[in-house]
Amino acid sequence: MAQEFNAIPETELEKQEEKAREILGSAGKNLVIHSDWKFDNDKNIQVGDNFLVNYN
């Protein structure tokens, strides 16, 4: 799943958000995740509103 997310170009923010929501257990409003995102136990990850993950 991480490889699929990281293969989406940074210019395609809607596709990135859609894939991230598919991967995560749950997420609130304003979800932003920059690639190269690395994670384990994806369905166990729950984040709230205004969540930002930077790369590395």
Residue pairs with C-beta under 8 A, 6 or more apart in sequence:
1 19
1 22
1 23
1 42
2 23
2 37
2 38
2 39
4 19
5 16
5 19
5 20
5 23
5 33
5 35
5 37
6 35
6 36
6 37
8 15
8 16
8 19
8 35
10 16
10 34
10 35
13 32
16 33
16 35
17 31
17 32
17 33
20 27
20 31
20 33
20 37
21 27
21 31
23 39
23 42
23 43
23 45
24 42
24 43
24 45
24 46
24 47
25 42
25 43
25 44
25 45
25 46
26 46
26 47
27 46
27 47
27 48
27 51
28 47
28 48
28 49
28 50
28 51
29 49
29 50
30 49
30 50
30 51
31 47
31 51
32 51
32 52
32 53
33 51
33 52
33 53
34 53
34 54
34 55
35 55
36 55
36 56
37 53
37 55
39 45
